[in-house]
Structures are given as structure tokens and as C-alpha cells.
Amino acid sequence: MSNIATSPGTEPSAPWWRRLGLFLRSQWIFAGLLGLFWLGDTLGLLDDDSVLLPGITAMALLAILGRRAPVWCGLAAAVVLGCTTVVGRLSGVHFHSLGLITITPTENLAGLLLVLYLFRFRPLHKAIPVTAVLVVSCVASVLVRAHMSVVYPPIVFGQTLSFGFLQLMLTAGTGIYLRSRRSAPEESRDTPLRALVRRQWPVIAVLSVLVVLEFTKNGEDSLISGFVLLLCGVVMSVLAVFGPVRPFEASVLGATALVLTSLMMRFWGLSTEVAMIGGIPISATGAGMLLVTYATRHAEPRRAVLAGAALVGSALFALLVMPVSSSSFSDFTDYLQSIFIGGLFLVISVGTGLYFRARDTERAKTVRSAVSDAQQAERMALARELHDVVAHHVTGIVVQAQAAQMVAEKNPKAATDALARIADSGTEALTAMRRLVASMRGAEPAGASAATEQATTDLEADLEALVNATRRVPVGDHRPTTVDLRIDLGREIPPEVARSTLRVVQESLTNAEKHALDASYVQIDVHADPVNIYARITDDGTAVRQQPVGGSGGYGLVGMRERIELLGGRFRAGPGDHVGWCVEAVLPLAEQNREVGQR
């Protein structure tokens, strides 16, 4: 019970039964499911198969304890599974199963829970080897147990392997997804590949299901034919996952893969069962629809048309060339039906892509129009304030200076008094200018402006103070969103560059709290290399702003853009890749670039 004693929320001096109760309460859902599965297996093993009960019980207990020690429990579960197989082999018992042949439901659920805990709580270099040991033990148990009872046809083994692979992928993916939600600044630093996979996990799940359905469909396909079709589906699914990055190239490669698959099936004398469009695999059909959608949405119109033509042409080529084993698919009507279904899928894909493309264009147009309006309004307000406030003090200074110049020779004391009044007027003008600058920055949440005004020469400390102030300040009727700050500078940042970077982060946090609907997470990434400093602020909102830029009385985007461009940097703000809002700023650190803002 040493592991239970260290459970979170328990006191070391508490009785063991209390610690056990608190431990089970933290995962009562999984414990309840395991209890139900174990009870069902127990009722099925009350007769001659009760010799398997200790092994199944041990698997359930290891799955419950796996939250605390997933590595050791996973290795122990592999050993227990093997021992249960050996005991069943010697006893000649029958293994009942659900989903995976000869693997009991309790063993199946326990293994999935252990894989989930491994990928959620342990690093990949530990999770992957232990998961591999569990998979090898499970496959070996299936093969040994299957020969103990009836002779299963090869299609049943294929269904078991594919279903197990689908379970493994979904469970491991869920664990990785849950792991990414935890706060681990160093281990979970985003890379483009990791960010893409995290955004595309629904697509990965759907395509995985389609691949499994293709592999497990009933039919008389040969092993080689099934492998070729599976390979085609996997290749096109992978291309569809990475389609948003390079839609045209992914579409052309997908069309090439489908043509090559059709030629291989024809030249090798292989055949397949009828699918929705001739003999084209279901997974390849779904991946092709996604590729058409991505090309229509993200690619240039000319390249989008070429990508769609390549995919449609390859589908027609596969429809005519790929052999189909069913004798019912032979007349002209069947080909027309497949062409009609394919045309329907094409219309759905193109329509979906055009819808998202129009929405993206409208968003960009709205942002540009709002920024232009905000710039014009800010120019007018600045001109009005300069005329009404600053010009008044400057005029007084000029008049007093002229008067002092006229009386300087005749009455030096009057000139001295005039110089004093000039100094007072200059001080008032400077104060008015500062008030003007502060007013032109717009309203900001409590704590944010103070953080910028009190900036020091330590950018990292200033950013941490800003984020801490933002976390402490509630906005409206709810608490602020979770803010994750990641800093990697490694060098001293010039004061004006540091202040501008701090201002960009501050204004981005302000916009996220004011305008991002349903935002629960804001990520701030600031790092520097020998040439530039980079700032990237993203949120997970719906990317639909509550008010357009400038409509709330502030000019945050305009101020950030002008501040960055005056220092010779680059600035971009707009909707994220799929959801949320993204602000990116690049500021040069070289001395010659900083002189741009002083001219």
C-alpha cells in the first residue's frame, strides 16, 4: 500500500482504508467500469474456467494502480497476461472475448487504461517501449489462445489486429492530448508538427476508423489485395492529415498514389470488393474528399483547380481500371451510379472548401477595414488633441520667448521672469503630451498599464509581472483565462525593443480578454536569436470577435503595428489556423535597425 500512501490529497498518517478510498474516488469511473467488466467475466468463469479468475483479477488491480506507477504496472500486466495464457493452455479452458478474440473484456479494458496512463503521465521514451511490451504480449496471447479452441479464419485475425490497432491509436492519442493540456513549459513547447497534429486529431480519428473499416470488411479479398488497398488508404490518410500545410502537393501525391494502386491491382491480377465508388477504398475516398476541401480553401484558385482535377481524374481512372470481384458490378448502370456518388462527394467537398475560404476572406477583409477605420479615427483624434491641448502651451512658450527677447536688453529681470514662465509652460506642455499619449492608448484592464509604465530593463521579469497581474485581475463576471508564458531570451534586449515587446504582449492579453469568445487558454511564446526577438500570442477562442477592431474605443492593433514598424520589425494579427486569434511580432536587435525609429 506504499503507492496509495502517496496519493494526492491524503495524509500519511491516515488509515490505509481511508487512503484506499480516496485513491479509488479519484478514478471512480474507471474503477467502476473495471468492476463491471470483472463481474461479467467472473460470472462467465464460475464453472471449469475459474482457474483464469486470479489472472483477470490481477489485471484489473494493476489497471487501477497504474495511475500511480504506469510503467511498472504495464510491465507487470504483460507478465500476468502471459501467465494467464500459459495457465489456460495447460488447463485447456475456453477464453470468451469481446472485440479481441480470446482476450477477455477485463484484460482488454485494463490494457487500454494502462496505455492511457503511460502516454498521459510518462515521457514518450518510457511510454512507447512499455506499450510495445504490452502489445507483443497481447498478440502472442491471441495466437496461443486461438489454437487452444476453434480454428479461426484469417479474416477474424485481421479484424482483431485492426480493431486492436484502432483501440491503441485512439487511446495513445487521447493520452497525448490530455498530456498537452497539462502545464509543462519545457516539455510541451510547441513545434509546427506537434501543433498541426493536435489541431488535426479529429481528422486522424475519423480516418483511422475508415482505415479499420476498410481492413475489416467482409469479403474474399486476398491477403496481397488487402495489403495494397490498406497501404493506399494509409498513404492518402497521412497526406490528408498534412493537407492544410501543402494542399496542392498533398493532392497531387494522393492522386498519384491512387493511380499507382489501380495499376498494381490490374497488373498483379488482384481484385477488391465494391465500395462506394467502384473498388476505391473507403479510407481513400474520405481522404480524397478532405484533400479537395483543403485545396479549395487554402490553395490559389488555379492550383486548387489543378489539384481537384488531379484527384477527380485519378478517381475516374481507378473506377475504370481497378478490378472488382463482384459480378454485379459489370454493366454501365453501375458505373454511372458510382460516378454520381463521386460527383456528389465532389460537390460536398468543394462547397465546404468554398464556404471556409469565403469565411476566411471575409474575416481578413473585416480586419483590414477595421484597422483602416481605426487609423483614420486615431489621426483625427490626434490632430484634435494636438490643436486643443499641446498647441496652446506651445503658443504660450513662443509668445513669452518673443517678449523676453524684446525686453532682455532694457529689463533683464523681466526676461528672467519670462524664462521662468517658459519653463513652467514647457513642463505643462510635457505633462499634457504625456496625458495625450496615455489617452490615445485606449482603455486597458487594471494592472496591465501599470506593468508597462513600470517596465524595467529585465524583459523576462516584466513579462512575468504582467502575466501575474493579468491572472489576478478578473474580467467581467468570470476569472481570466489561463495564461501560459514561455520565455527563451539568452541575451540582453535593448530597452526600446524590450518595451515594444512588452507592449505587444500586454495589448494581446487585453484583446484576448475583451474580444475572444469562449477563450480558456492563452499561450505567450517569446524567444530571441542573435538577430531578432520573436513574440507569438495565441488563444483558443472561437476567432469571432465580440466587437470589431476600433469598435470598443481602443486602437490596440494599430498601435502595435505602428510601434513594431517604427523599429523596423514585422507584425501580423489575425485568425489562427483553425480557431482562436494569433498575434506575431518580429523585432530586430541590431543597432542599425533601431535607428529607424529615431528618424
C-alpha positions in Angstrom: 0.0 0.0 0.0 3.0 2.3 -0.2 1.8 3.8 -3.5 -1.6 4.5 -2.1 0.0 6.3 0.8 1.5 8.9 -1.5 -1.7 9.7 -3.3 -2.6 13.4 -3.7 -4.9 14.7 -1.1 -4.1 12.0 1.5 -2.3 12.4 4.8 0.5 9.9 5.5 -1.0 9.3 9.0 -4.5 8.4 7.7 -5.6 4.7 7.9 -4.9 2.6 4.9 -8.6 2.0 4.1 -9.1 5.8 4.1 -6.2 6.3 1.7 -7.5 3.5 -0.5 -11.0 5.1 -0.6 -9.6 8.4 -1.6 -7.4 6.8 -4.2 -10.4 5.0 -5.7 -12.6 8.1 -5.6 -10.1 10.0 -7.8 -10.7 7.5 -10.6 -14.1 6.1 -9.7 -15.3 6.0 -13.3 -12.5 3.7 -14.5 -12.7 1.6 -11.3 -16.5 1.2 -11.8 -16.1 0.1 -15.4 -13.4 -2.4 -14.4 -15.6 -3.6 -11.6 -18.5 -4.2 -14.1 -16.3 -6.0 -16.6 -14.6 -8.1 -13.9 -18.1 -9.1 -12.5 -19.2 -10.2 -16.0 -16.0 -12.2 -16.6 -16.4 -13.7 -13.1 -19.9 -14.9 -13.8 -18.7 -16.5 -17.1 -15.8 -18.3 -15.3 -17.7 -19.9 -12.4 -17.6 -23.4 -13.9 -14.5 -25.1 -15.3 -12.7 -21.8 -16.3 -12.4 -20.4 -12.8 -8.6 -21.1 -13.0 -8.4 -17.9 -15.0 -10.0 -15.7 -12.4 -6.8 -14.8 -10.5 -5.1 -13.5 -13.6 -8.1 -11.4 -14.7 -8.4 -10.0 -11.1 -4.7 -9.1 -11.1 -5.1 -7.3 -14.5 -8.0 -5.2 -13.0 -5.9 -4.3 -9.9 -2.9 -3.3 -12.0 -5.0 -1.1 -14.1 -6.4 0.7 -11.0 -2.9 1.1 -9.6 -1.5 2.1 -13.0 -2.3 5.8 -12.4 0.4 6.0 -9.8 3.0 3.7 -11.4 2.1 3.1 -15.1 5.5 1.8 -16.2 5.8 -0.9 -13.5 2.1 -1.8 -13.7 2.3 -2.0 -17.5 5.2 -4.4 -17.4 3.5 -6.5 -14.7 0.3 -6.6 -16.7 2.3 -8.1 -19.7 3.7 -10.8 -17.4 0.3 -11.5 -15.9 -1.3 -11.8 -19.4 1.4 -14.2 -20.4 1.0 -16.3 -17.2 -2.8 -16.4 -17.7 -2.3 -17.7 -21.3 0.1 -20.4 -20.0 -2.3 -21.5 -17.3 -5.2 -21.6 -19.8 -3.0 -23.6 -22.2 -2.2 -26.2 -19.6 -5.8 -26.3 -18.4 -7.4 -26.4 -21.8 -10.0 -23.8 -20.9 -12.0 -21.6 -23.3 -11.5 -17.8 -23.4 -14.6 -15.8 -24.0 -14.0 -12.4 -25.6 -15.5 -9.1 -26.8 -13.8 -7.3 -29.7 -10.4 -9.0 -29.5 -10.7 -12.8 -29.9 -9.6 -14.8 -26.8 -8.9 -11.6 -24.8 -11.4 -11.1 -22.1 -13.1 -7.7 -21.7 -11.4 -7.1 -18.4 -8.0 -7.7 -19.9 -8.8 -5.5 -22.8 -10.0 -2.6 -20.7 -7.1 -2.9 -18.3 -4.6 -2.8 -21.1 -6.2 0.3 -22.6 -6.2 2.1 -19.3 -2.5 1.3 -18.7 -1.7 2.7 -22.2 -3.7 5.8 -21.5 -1.8 6.4 -18.2 1.5 5.7 -19.9 1.1 8.4 -22.6 -0.5 10.8 -20.2 1.8 10.7 -17.2 5.1 9.4 -18.6 7.6 10.7 -21.2 7.4 9.1 -24.6 10.8 7.3 -24.3 9.2 5.3 -21.4 5.6 5.1 -22.7 6.4 3.6 -26.1 8.6 0.7 -25.0 6.2 -0.4 -22.3 3.3 -0.1 -24.7 5.2 -2.2 -27.2 5.7 -4.9 -24.5 2.0 -4.9 -23.8 1.2 -5.2 -27.5 3.6 -8.0 -28.1 2.2 -9.9 -25.0 -1.4 -9.3 -26.3 -0.6 -10.5 -29.8 1.2 -13.6 -28.5 -1.7 -14.4 -26.2 -4.2 -14.1 -29.1 -2.2 -16.5 -31.2 -1.6 -19.1 -28.4 -5.2 -19.0 -27.1 -6.8 -19.2 -30.5 -5.1 -22.5 -31.2 -6.4 -23.9 -28.0 -10.1 -23.8 -29.1 -11.6 -23.5 -32.5 -9.7 -22.7 -35.7 -10.4 -19.0 -36.6 -10.3 -18.0 -40.3 -7.7 -15.4 -41.3 -10.3 -12.7 -41.7 -11.0 -12.9 -37.9 -7.4 -12.4 -37.1 -7.3 -9.5 -39.4 -10.3 -7.9 -37.7 -8.8 -8.5 -34.3 -5.5 -6.9 -35.3 -7.2 -3.9 -37.0 -9.6 -3.4 -34.1 -6.7 -3.6 -31.6 -4.7 -1.1 -33.7 -7.6 1.3 -33.7 -8.0 1.0 -29.9 -4.3 1.5 -29.4 -4.2 4.7 -31.6 -7.2 6.3 -30.1 -6.0 5.5 -26.5 -2.5 6.7 -27.1 -3.8 9.8 -28.9 -6.1 10.6 -26.1 -3.3 10.3 -23.6 -1.1 12.6 -25.6 -3.9 15.1 -26.0 -4.6 15.1 -22.2 -0.8 15.4 -21.6 -0.7 18.5 -23.8 -3.3 20.2 -21.7 -1.1 20.0 -18.6 1.3 22.8 -17.7 4.7 21.7 -18.8 6.6 24.7 -20.3 9.8 22.9 -21.2 8.4 19.5 -22.4 5.4 20.7 -24.2 7.0 23.6 -26.2 5.0 23.7 -29.5 6.6 22.8 -32.8 4.8 23.2 -36.1 4.4 19.4 -36.4 3.0 19.0 -32.9 0.6 21.9 -33.3 -0.6 20.5 -36.6 -1.2 17.0 -35.2 -3.0 18.5 -32.2 -5.3 20.5 -34.4 -5.9 17.6 -36.8 -6.7 14.9 -34.2 -10.4 14.7 -35.2 -9.4 14.1 -38.8 -6.9 11.5 -37.6 -9.6 9.7 -35.6 -12.1 9.7 -38.4 -9.5 8.4 -41.0 -8.3 5.8 -38.6 -11.9 4.5 -38.3 -12.2 4.4 -42.1 -8.9 2.5 -42.4 -10.1 0.0 -39.9 -13.5 -0.4 -41.7 -11.7 -1.0 -44.9 -9.4 -3.6 -43.5 -12.1 -5.5 -41.6 -14.8 -5.5 -44.2 -16.1 -9.0 -45.0 -15.2 -10.3 -48.5 -13.0 -12.6 -50.4 -10.1 -10.3 -51.0 -6.7 -12.0 -51.0 -4.1 -11.0 -48.4 -2.0 -9.2 -51.0 -5.0 -7.3 -52.3 -6.0 -6.3 -48.8 -2.4 -5.1 -48.1 -2.3 -3.0 -51.2 -5.6 -1.3 -50.5 -4.7 -0.8 -46.9 -1.4 0.8 -47.9 -3.2 3.1 -50.4 -5.7 4.2 -47.6 -2.9 4.8 -45.1 -0.8 6.9 -47.6 -3.8 9.1 -48.6 -4.9 9.5 -45.0 -1.4 10.7 -44.0 -1.5 13.1 -46.9 -4.9 14.4 -45.8 -3.7 15.0 -42.2 -0.9 17.2 -43.6 -3.1 18.7 -46.3 -3.6 22.1 -44.7 0.2 22.8 -44.9 0.7 22.0 -48.6 -2.7 21.3 -50.1 -1.7 21.3 -53.8 1.3 19.0 -53.3 -0.7 16.7 -51.0 -3.5 16.4 -53.6 -1.1 15.6 -56.4 0.7 12.9 -54.3 -2.7 11.5 -53.3 -3.8 11.3 -56.9 -0.5 9.6 -57.8 -0.9 7.0 -55.0 -4.5 6.1 -56.2 -3.3 5.7 -59.8 -0.4 3.5 -58.8 -2.6 1.4 -56.6 -5.0 0.9 -59.5 -2.2 -0.2 -61.9 -0.8 -2.6 -59.3 -4.2 -4.2 -58.8 -4.6 -4.6 -62.6 -1.1 -5.8 -63.4 -1.0 -8.3 -60.5 -4.4 -9.7 -61.2 -5.8 -8.6 -57.8 -9.4 -7.7 -57.2 -11.4 -6.0 -54.5 -15.0 -5.7 -53.2 -17.4 -3.0 -54.3 -17.1 0.2 -52.2 -19.0 3.5 -52.5 -17.1 4.4 -55.7 -16.2 1.2 -57.5 -13.3 -0.6 -55.8 -11.7 2.6 -54.4 -11.0 2.0 -50.6 -13.3 3.8 -48.2 -10.4 5.5 -46.4 -9.0 6.7 -49.8 -12.4 8.2 -50.6 -12.6 10.1 -47.3 -9.0 11.3 -47.6 -9.6 12.4 -51.2 -12.6 14.5 -50.0 -10.5 16.1 -47.4 -7.7 16.9 -49.9 -10.2 18.6 -52.2 -11.6 20.6 -49.3 -8.1 21.8 -48.2 -7.1 22.6 -51.8 -10.3 24.7 -52.3 -9.9 26.5 -49.1 -6.1 27.2 -48.8 -4.6 27.0 -52.3 -4.6 29.6 -55.0 -7.6 29.3 -57.4 -5.5 28.0 -60.3 -3.7 25.5 -58.2 -6.9 24.5 -56.4 -8.5 23.7 -59.8 -5.4 21.6 -60.8 -5.5 19.7 -57.5 -9.2 19.0 -57.8 -8.7 17.9 -61.5 -5.9 15.5 -60.5 -7.9 13.9 -57.7 -11.1 13.6 -59.9 -9.0 12.2 -62.8 -7.3 9.6 -60.6 -10.7 8.5 -59.1 -12.2 8.0 -62.6 -9.0 6.1 -63.6 -9.3 3.9 -60.6 -13.0 3.3 -61.2 -12.3 2.1 -64.8 -9.0 0.2 -64.2 -9.2 -1.3 -60.7 -10.7 -4.9 -60.9 -13.8 -5.6 -58.9 -14.5 -9.2 -57.8 -18.3 -8.8 -57.6 -20.1 -9.9 -60.7 -22.9 -7.5 -60.1 -20.6 -4.5 -60.8 -20.3 -5.0 -64.5 -22.9 -3.0 -66.5 -22.9 0.6 -67.5 -25.5 1.5 -64.9 -23.2 0.5 -62.0 -20.5 2.8 -63.3 -23.0 5.7 -63.7 -24.1 5.1 -60.1 -20.5 5.3 -58.9 -19.9 8.4 -60.9 -23.0 10.0 -59.5 -21.9 9.2 -55.9 -18.4 10.6 -56.7 -19.9 13.8 -58.1 -22.0 14.2 -55.0 -18.9 13.8 -52.8 -17.0 16.3 -55.0 -19.8 18.9 -54.7 -19.8 18.5 -50.9 -16.0 18.8 -50.7 -15.8 21.8 -53.0 -18.8 23.5 -51.3 -17.2 23.0 -47.9 -13.9 24.4 -49.0 -15.5 27.4 -50.7 -17.5 28.1 -47.6 -14.5 28.2 -45.3 -12.5 30.1 -48.0 -15.2 32.8 -48.1 -15.3 33.0 -44.3 -11.5 33.4 -44.1 -11.7 36.1 -46.8 -14.4 37.9 -45.0 -12.5 37.8 -41.8 -9.4 39.2 -43.4 -11.4 42.0 -45.1 -13.2 42.9 -41.9 -9.8 43.1 -40.1 -8.3 45.3 -42.8 -11.3 47.6 -42.9 -11.4 47.9 -39.1 -7.7 48.7 -39.0 -8.1 51.3 -41.7 -11.0 53.0 -39.9 -9.1 52.9 -36.6 -6.1 54.5 -38.2 -8.2 57.3 -39.7 -10.1 57.9 -36.4 -6.8 57.9 -34.5 -5.3 60.5 -36.8 -8.4 62.8 -36.4 -8.3 62.4 -32.6 -4.6 63.0 -32.5 -4.9 66.2 -34.6 -7.8 67.5 -32.5 -5.9 66.8 -29.2 -2.7 68.4 -30.6 -4.6 71.6 -31.6 -6.6 71.9 -28.4 -4.0 70.9 -25.8 -0.4 70.9 -26.9 -0.7 73.8 -29.3 -2.0 76.0 -26.5 1.1 75.5 -24.4 3.5 75.8 -27.3 1.9 79.1 -28.4 2.4 80.5 -24.9 6.0 79.5 -24.9 6.6 81.2 -28.3 4.9 84.4 -27.1 6.8 84.6 -23.8 10.1 83.9 -25.6 9.5 86.7 -28.1 8.6 89.1 -25.2 11.7 88.1 -23.3 13.8 88.7 -26.4 12.4 92.2 -26.8 12.9 93.4 -23.2 16.1 91.5 -22.5 18.4 94.5 -23.0 16.2 97.1 -21.2 14.9 95.0 -18.3 16.9 91.8 -17.7 14.8 90.9 -14.6 11.7 90.8 -16.8 13.5 88.5 -19.2 14.4 86.2 -16.3 10.8 86.1 -15.2 9.7 85.3 -18.7 12.2 82.4 -18.9 10.7 81.0 -15.6 7.2 81.2 -17.2 8.6 79.5 -20.3 9.9 76.6 -18.1 6.6 76.3 -16.4 4.8 76.3 -19.7 7.2 73.7 -21.1 6.5 71.5 -18.1 2.8 71.8 -18.5 3.2 71.0 -22.3 5.2 67.9 -21.4 2.6 66.8 -18.9 -0.2 67.4 -21.5 1.7 65.4 -24.1 2.1 62.5 -21.7 -1.6 62.7 -20.9 -2.4 62.8 -24.6 -0.2 59.7 -25.3 -1.9 57.9 -22.4 -5.4 58.8 -23.7 -4.5 57.7 -27.2 -3.5 54.2 -25.9 -7.1 53.4 -25.1 -8.6 51.8 -22.0 -6.8 48.7 -20.6 -7.6 46.3 -17.9 -6.4 47.1 -14.4 -2.8 46.1 -13.8 -1.8 46.0 -17.5 -0.9 49.6 -18.0 0.9 49.7 -14.7 3.0 46.8 -15.8 4.1 48.6 -18.9 4.6 52.0 -17.4 6.8 50.5 -14.7 8.9 48.5 -17.1 12.5 47.7 -16.1 15.5 46.6 -18.1 14.7 43.0 -17.4 12.2 41.9 -20.1 11.7 38.4 -18.6 10.8 39.9 -15.2 8.5 42.4 -16.8 6.6 39.8 -18.8 6.2 37.6 -15.7 4.9 40.6 -13.7 2.4 41.4 -16.5 1.2 37.8 -16.7 0.9 37.6 -12.9 -1.1 40.8 -12.8 -3.4 39.6 -15.5 -4.0 36.3 -13.7 -5.0 38.2 -10.6 -7.5 40.6 -12.2 -11.0 39.2 -13.0 -12.6 40.4 -16.2 -16.4 40.9 -16.2 -18.1 38.1 -14.3 -15.5 35.5 -14.8 -11.9 34.8 -14.0 -9.2 35.5 -16.6 -8.3 32.7 -19.0 -5.3 30.5 -18.2 -2.1 32.2 -19.4 1.0 30.1 -20.3 4.2 32.1 -20.6 7.3 30.7 -22.3 10.5 32.8 -22.5 13.8 31.9 -24.0 16.0 35.1 -24.5 19.5 34.2 -23.6 20.8 37.7 -24.2 20.3 41.4 -23.2 17.4 43.1 -25.0 17.7 46.8 -26.0 15.3 48.9 -23.8 13.1 50.2 -26.7 12.8 46.7 -28.2 12.0 45.3 -24.8 9.3 47.9 -24.1 7.8 47.3 -27.5 7.7 43.6 -26.9 6.1 44.1 -23.5 3.5 46.4 -25.1 2.6 43.8 -27.8 2.1 41.1 -25.1 0.1 43.4 -23.0 -2.2 44.5 -25.8 -2.7 40.9 -27.0 -3.7 39.9 -23.5 -6.1 42.8 -23.4 -7.7 41.8 -26.7 -8.0 38.2 -25.7 -9.8 39.2 -22.5 -12.1 41.7 -24.3 -12.9 40.1 -27.6 -12.1 36.3 -27.6 -15.3 34.4 -27.1 -15.1 31.1 -25.1 -11.3 31.5 -24.7 -9.9 29.4 -21.9 -6.2 29.3 -22.7 -3.7 32.0 -23.9 -0.1 31.0 -24.8 2.7 33.5 -24.9 5.9 32.5 -26.6 8.8 35.0 -26.5 12.3 34.0 -27.7 15.3 35.6 -29.3 18.2 34.7 -31.6 21.3 36.8 -32.4 19.3 38.8 -35.0 15.7 39.2 -33.9 13.3 38.7 -31.0 10.1 36.9 -31.7 6.7 37.2 -29.8 3.7 35.0 -30.6 0.5 35.2 -28.6 -2.4 32.8 -29.4 -5.7 31.9 -27.7 -8.2 29.1 -28.2 -11.3 31.3 -28.7 -13.8 31.0 -31.5 -11.9 33.6 -33.6 -15.2 35.6 -33.7 -14.6 38.9 -32.1 -17.3 40.4 -29.9 -16.7 43.8 -31.4 -14.6 44.8 -34.5 -11.3 46.5 -34.0 -11.9 50.1 -33.0 -15.4 49.5 -32.0 -14.6 49.2 -28.3 -12.8 52.6 -28.2 -9.2 51.3 -28.3 -6.7 51.1 -31.1 -4.6 48.2 -30.0 -3.8 46.6 -33.3 -2.9 49.9 -34.9 -0.7 50.9 -32.0 1.1 47.6 -32.0 1.6 47.6 -35.8 3.0 51.2 -35.9 5.2 50.6 -32.9 6.7 47.5 -34.5 7.2 49.1 -37.9 8.9 52.1 -36.4 11.6 49.8 -35.1 12.0 48.1 -38.5 10.1 44.9 -37.5 7.2 42.8 -38.8 3.8 42.4 -37.4 0.8 40.1 -38.1 -2.5 39.7 -36.4 -5.5 37.6 -37.5 -7.4 34.4 -37.0 -5.4 31.3 -36.1 -5.0 28.3 -38.3 -8.3 26.8 -37.2 -9.6 28.5 -34.1 -8.6 31.5 -31.9 -6.6 34.6 -32.6 -2.9 34.9 -33.3 -0.5 37.8 -32.9 3.0 37.6 -34.2 5.7 40.2 -33.9 9.4 40.2 -35.0 11.7 42.9 -33.8 15.4 43.4 -35.0 18.0 43.6 -32.3 20.8 45.2 -34.4 21.9 48.7 -33.7 21.4 49.9 -37.3 17.8 48.8 -37.2 17.0 50.6 -34.1 17.9 53.9 -35.7 14.9 53.6 -37.9 12.5 54.5 -35.1 14.5 57.7 -34.3 14.2 59.3 -37.7 
